[in-house]
Amino acid sequence: MTPRVIPALVILLLMALAACSGDRATASGTYRAESDGMEIVLVLDKNGKGTWSTDLDEIPFKWTLRPDGSLWLHTREGGVIPAETGEDSLRLHLPGTEPMVFRKD
């Protein structure tokens, strides 16, 4: 391969990866849910970072929008929490709990 072909291939690969990812601007925003009488606020920033906040704690995470339309929350510990996306809502199912529906502000 010639030296000029490699940068072109890298650019094409990056464009293909960008096309596979969903639209972060659409999914980003503030979402709210209630669990056991406590409000949970989920903030998804356009840069792929976010926070999970309650009255007691605030937990940072990263998030990605998958090609199938689902949204994944990536924890610092390496865990992944999948969420189903809906019309201005997210549905999360954490282990040991009932599914939570977050509504977008």
TIMAR-190284 format. One record per residue (C-alpha): x, y, z; residue number from 1; residue in one letter. Coordinates in Angstrom, 1 decimal, padded with zeros to 4 digits. Layout:
# TIMAR-190284
@u = X, v = Y, w = Z, i = NUM, aa = A
...
//
This chain:
# TIMAR-190284
@u = 000.0, v = 000.0, w = 000.0, i = 1, aa = M
@u = 001.2, v = 003.5, w = -000.8, i = 2, aa = T
@u = 001.5, v = 006.0, w = 002.1, i = 3, aa = P
@u = -001.4, v = 008.0, w = 000.7, i = 4, aa = R
@u = -003.8, v = 005.1, w = 000.8, i = 5, aa = V
@u = -003.5, v = 004.5, w = 004.6, i = 6, aa = I
@u = -004.8, v = 007.9, w = 005.7, i = 7, aa = P
@u = -007.7, v = 007.6, w = 003.2, i = 8, aa = A
@u = -008.6, v = 004.2, w = 004.7, i = 9, aa = L
@u = -008.5, v = 005.6, w = 008.2, i = 10, aa = V
@u = -010.8, v = 008.4, w = 007.2, i = 11, aa = I
@u = -013.3, v = 006.0, w = 005.6, i = 12, aa = L
@u = -013.2, v = 003.7, w = 008.7, i = 13, aa = L
@u = -013.9, v = 006.7, w = 010.9, i = 14, aa = L
@u = -016.8, v = 007.8, w = 008.7, i = 15, aa = M
@u = -018.3, v = 004.3, w = 008.8, i = 16, aa = A
@u = -018.1, v = 004.1, w = 012.6, i = 17, aa = L
@u = -019.7, v = 007.5, w = 012.9, i = 18, aa = A
@u = -022.6, v = 006.4, w = 010.6, i = 19, aa = A
@u = -023.2, v = 003.3, w = 012.8, i = 20, aa = C
@u = -023.6, v = 005.3, w = 016.0, i = 21, aa = S
@u = -026.9, v = 006.9, w = 016.8, i = 22, aa = G
@u = -027.7, v = 010.6, w = 017.1, i = 23, aa = D
@u = -026.5, v = 011.7, w = 020.5, i = 24, aa = R
@u = -028.1, v = 015.1, w = 020.2, i = 25, aa = A
@u = -031.6, v = 013.4, w = 020.1, i = 26, aa = T
@u = -030.9, v = 011.2, w = 023.1, i = 27, aa = A
@u = -029.1, v = 013.7, w = 025.2, i = 28, aa = S
@u = -031.0, v = 015.6, w = 027.9, i = 29, aa = G
@u = -032.3, v = 015.2, w = 031.4, i = 30, aa = T
@u = -034.5, v = 012.2, w = 032.3, i = 31, aa = Y
@u = -036.4, v = 011.6, w = 035.6, i = 32, aa = R
@u = -037.8, v = 008.5, w = 037.3, i = 33, aa = A
@u = -039.0, v = 007.5, w = 040.7, i = 34, aa = E
@u = -038.1, v = 004.4, w = 042.6, i = 35, aa = S
@u = -039.1, v = 003.6, w = 046.2, i = 36, aa = D
@u = -040.2, v = 007.2, w = 046.7, i = 37, aa = G
@u = -036.9, v = 008.7, w = 045.6, i = 38, aa = M
@u = -036.4, v = 010.8, w = 042.5, i = 39, aa = E
@u = -033.6, v = 009.7, w = 040.2, i = 40, aa = I
@u = -032.2, v = 012.2, w = 037.6, i = 41, aa = V
@u = -030.3, v = 010.9, w = 034.7, i = 42, aa = L
@u = -028.4, v = 013.5, w = 032.6, i = 43, aa = V
@u = -027.0, v = 012.5, w = 029.2, i = 44, aa = L
@u = -024.6, v = 015.1, w = 027.8, i = 45, aa = D
@u = -024.0, v = 015.3, w = 024.1, i = 46, aa = K
@u = -020.3, v = 014.4, w = 024.6, i = 47, aa = N
@u = -021.2, v = 010.8, w = 025.7, i = 48, aa = G
@u = -020.8, v = 011.5, w = 029.5, i = 49, aa = K
@u = -023.6, v = 011.6, w = 032.0, i = 50, aa = G
@u = -024.6, v = 011.4, w = 035.7, i = 51, aa = T
@u = -027.1, v = 009.4, w = 037.7, i = 52, aa = W
@u = -028.2, v = 011.5, w = 040.7, i = 53, aa = S
@u = -030.4, v = 010.9, w = 043.7, i = 54, aa = T
@u = -030.7, v = 012.8, w = 047.0, i = 55, aa = D
@u = -027.9, v = 010.7, w = 048.4, i = 56, aa = L
@u = -025.4, v = 010.3, w = 045.5, i = 57, aa = D
@u = -024.2, v = 011.3, w = 042.1, i = 58, aa = E
@u = -022.5, v = 008.7, w = 039.9, i = 59, aa = I
@u = -020.7, v = 009.6, w = 036.7, i = 60, aa = P
@u = -020.8, v = 007.3, w = 033.6, i = 61, aa = F
@u = -020.3, v = 007.2, w = 029.9, i = 62, aa = K
@u = -023.1, v = 006.4, w = 027.4, i = 63, aa = W
@u = -023.4, v = 005.2, w = 023.9, i = 64, aa = T
@u = -026.3, v = 004.9, w = 021.5, i = 65, aa = L
@u = -026.1, v = 001.5, w = 019.7, i = 66, aa = R
@u = -027.0, v = 000.8, w = 016.1, i = 67, aa = P
@u = -030.1, v = -001.1, w = 017.2, i = 68, aa = D
@u = -031.4, v = 002.0, w = 018.9, i = 69, aa = G
@u = -030.7, v = 000.9, w = 022.4, i = 70, aa = S
@u = -028.7, v = 003.0, w = 024.8, i = 71, aa = L
@u = -025.9, v = 001.7, w = 027.0, i = 72, aa = W
@u = -024.7, v = 003.2, w = 030.2, i = 73, aa = L
@u = -021.0, v = 002.3, w = 030.9, i = 74, aa = H
@u = -020.0, v = 002.3, w = 034.5, i = 75, aa = T
@u = -016.5, v = 003.1, w = 035.8, i = 76, aa = R
@u = -016.2, v = -000.5, w = 037.0, i = 77, aa = E
@u = -016.7, v = -001.8, w = 033.5, i = 78, aa = G
@u = -020.3, v = -002.8, w = 033.8, i = 79, aa = G
@u = -022.9, v = -002.0, w = 031.1, i = 80, aa = V
@u = -026.5, v = -001.1, w = 031.8, i = 81, aa = I
@u = -028.7, v = -001.4, w = 028.7, i = 82, aa = P
@u = -031.7, v = 000.9, w = 028.2, i = 83, aa = A
@u = -034.5, v = 000.6, w = 025.7, i = 84, aa = E
@u = -035.2, v = 004.0, w = 024.1, i = 85, aa = T
@u = -038.7, v = 005.2, w = 023.5, i = 86, aa = G
@u = -040.5, v = 008.4, w = 022.6, i = 87, aa = E
@u = -038.8, v = 010.8, w = 025.1, i = 88, aa = D
@u = -038.2, v = 008.0, w = 027.5, i = 89, aa = S
@u = -035.6, v = 005.4, w = 028.6, i = 90, aa = L
@u = -036.5, v = 002.0, w = 030.2, i = 91, aa = R
@u = -033.8, v = 000.5, w = 032.4, i = 92, aa = L
@u = -033.8, v = -002.8, w = 034.1, i = 93, aa = H
@u = -031.2, v = -003.1, w = 036.9, i = 94, aa = L
@u = -030.6, v = -006.5, w = 038.5, i = 95, aa = P
@u = -032.8, v = -007.1, w = 041.4, i = 96, aa = G
@u = -035.3, v = -004.3, w = 040.7, i = 97, aa = T
@u = -038.4, v = -003.7, w = 038.7, i = 98, aa = E
@u = -037.8, v = -001.9, w = 035.3, i = 99, aa = P
@u = -037.6, v = 001.9, w = 035.6, i = 100, aa = M
@u = -039.0, v = 004.3, w = 033.1, i = 101, aa = V
@u = -037.2, v = 007.6, w = 032.8, i = 102, aa = F
@u = -039.1, v = 010.5, w = 031.2, i = 103, aa = R
@u = -037.3, v = 013.2, w = 029.3, i = 104, aa = K
@u = -037.8, v = 016.8, w = 030.6, i = 105, aa = D
//
